[in-house]
Amino acid sequence: MARIVRSLTWKLVASYVGVIALALLIVSLWVGISVGQRFEQFVETTLTRQAESLSGRIAQRYAAGFRDWQTDATLVATSANLTRSDIWVADERARVQLTANPESAPQGDAPSPDELAPALAGNVVHGSRGLPIFGTRQIYAAVPIRSGGRVVGAVYF
């Protein structure tokens, strides 16, 4: 009889430990997903602010008469180095006029027309693309460049 009680006790303890381990696993996954989402929101907000800052500086130069996009190449390259981001500047027709590092920026990471369209319509947009399952996720922000009351281009991080 004592053997049966000990056997049942061990089975109960083992099942309790299993349930606790499963609960901890579920909580860990939930916390991990929550932290990941908050980090993504933080990065989106940061990129948007940086894009707005760069857009404002380019708009000031545009308003001052610097209409050749290449005059902003140093400004874009400096921002890219400081933020460690790829940056593209597109004109009002969604044609990329500047990129921070053309020789190292792969074409697959260039902004799509769908990502630029809201910015060229005057809206700030941010989001992400890619599949988190594969571990690749690109977070982006696109901000309009306004000058003289109209959108003359967009900055894309």
C-alpha positions in Angstrom: 0.0 0.0 0.0 2.8 2.4 0.8 4.3 1.8 -2.6 1.1 2.8 -4.3 0.9 6.0 -2.2 4.5 6.9 -3.1 3.8 6.1 -6.8 0.7 8.3 -6.8 2.5 11.1 -4.9 5.3 11.1 -7.5 2.8 11.1 -10.3 1.0 14.1 -8.8 4.2 16.0 -8.2 5.3 15.3 -11.7 2.0 16.5 -13.2 2.1 19.6 -11.0 5.6 20.4 -12.2 4.6 19.8 -15.8 1.6 22.2 -15.4 3.8 24.8 -13.8 6.4 24.5 -16.5 3.8 24.8 -19.2 2.3 27.9 -17.5 5.8 29.5 -17.3 6.4 28.7 -21.0 3.1 30.5 -21.9 3.9 33.5 -19.7 7.4 33.7 -21.2 6.1 33.6 -24.8 3.5 36.3 -23.9 6.1 38.5 -22.3 8.5 38.0 -25.3 5.9 39.0 -27.8 4.8 42.0 -25.7 8.4 43.2 -25.4 9.0 42.7 -29.1 5.9 44.7 -30.0 6.9 47.6 -27.7 10.4 47.6 -29.1 9.0 47.7 -32.7 6.7 50.7 -31.7 9.7 52.5 -30.2 11.8 52.0 -33.3 8.9 53.2 -35.5 8.5 56.3 -33.4 12.3 57.0 -33.4 12.6 56.5 -37.2 9.6 58.7 -37.8 11.1 61.5 -35.7 14.4 61.2 -37.5 12.7 61.2 -40.9 10.7 64.3 -39.9 13.8 66.1 -38.8 15.6 65.3 -42.1 12.5 66.2 -44.1 12.4 69.6 -42.4 16.0 70.3 -43.2 15.6 69.3 -46.8 12.4 71.4 -47.1 14.4 74.5 -45.7 17.0 74.0 -48.4 14.4 73.5 -51.0 12.6 76.7 -50.0 16.0 78.6 -50.1 16.3 77.7 -53.7 18.4 74.5 -53.6 16.3 72.4 -56.0 19.0 70.0 -57.1 18.5 66.9 -54.9 22.2 66.2 -55.1 23.0 69.2 -52.9 21.4 67.3 -50.0 23.5 64.2 -50.5 25.9 65.1 -47.7 23.0 65.8 -45.4 21.4 62.4 -46.2 24.7 60.6 -45.8 25.4 62.2 -42.5 21.9 61.3 -41.2 22.4 57.7 -42.4 25.7 57.4 -40.6 24.3 58.8 -37.4 21.2 56.6 -37.4 22.8 53.6 -39.0 19.8 53.5 -41.4 19.4 53.3 -45.1 17.7 56.5 -46.3 16.0 57.3 -49.6 14.7 60.7 -50.8 12.1 60.6 -53.5 10.6 63.4 -55.5 6.9 64.1 -55.9 6.7 61.4 -58.6 8.1 58.7 -56.3 11.4 58.6 -58.2 14.3 58.0 -55.8 16.6 61.0 -56.2 19.0 60.2 -53.3 20.1 57.2 -51.3 22.5 57.3 -48.4 24.8 54.6 -49.7 23.9 53.5 -53.3 26.6 50.9 -53.6 25.8 49.0 -50.5 22.0 49.5 -50.4 20.4 46.4 -52.0 17.5 47.2 -54.3 15.2 44.8 -52.4 15.2 47.3 -49.5 14.2 50.3 -51.5 10.8 51.8 -50.7 7.9 50.4 -52.6 5.4 52.8 -54.2 2.8 51.6 -51.7 5.1 52.8 -48.8 5.8 56.1 -50.5 2.3 57.0 -51.7 0.9 58.1 -48.3 3.9 60.3 -47.7 3.6 61.8 -51.1 0.0 62.5 -50.4 1.1 64.5 -47.3 0.8 61.9 -44.6 3.4 60.5 -42.2 3.5 56.7 -42.4 5.4 54.0 -40.6 5.2 50.3 -40.5 7.1 47.1 -41.1 7.5 44.5 -43.7 9.0 41.1 -43.9 8.1 37.9 -42.0 9.1 37.7 -38.4 9.0 33.9 -38.7 12.2 34.1 -40.8 13.8 36.6 -38.5 13.8 39.4 -41.1 11.7 42.4 -40.4 12.3 45.9 -41.8 10.7 48.8 -39.9 10.3 51.9 -42.0 9.0 55.5 -41.8 8.1 57.7 -44.7 7.6 61.5 -44.2 6.6 64.1 -46.8 8.9 67.0 -47.7 6.7 70.1 -47.7 7.7 73.4 -49.3 5.5 76.3 -50.1 2.4 74.5 -49.0 2.9 71.5 -51.2 4.6 68.2 -51.0 7.8 68.2 -53.1 9.0 64.7 -52.1 9.4 62.2 -49.3 12.1 60.9 -47.0 12.1 57.2 -46.3 14.1 55.5 -43.5 
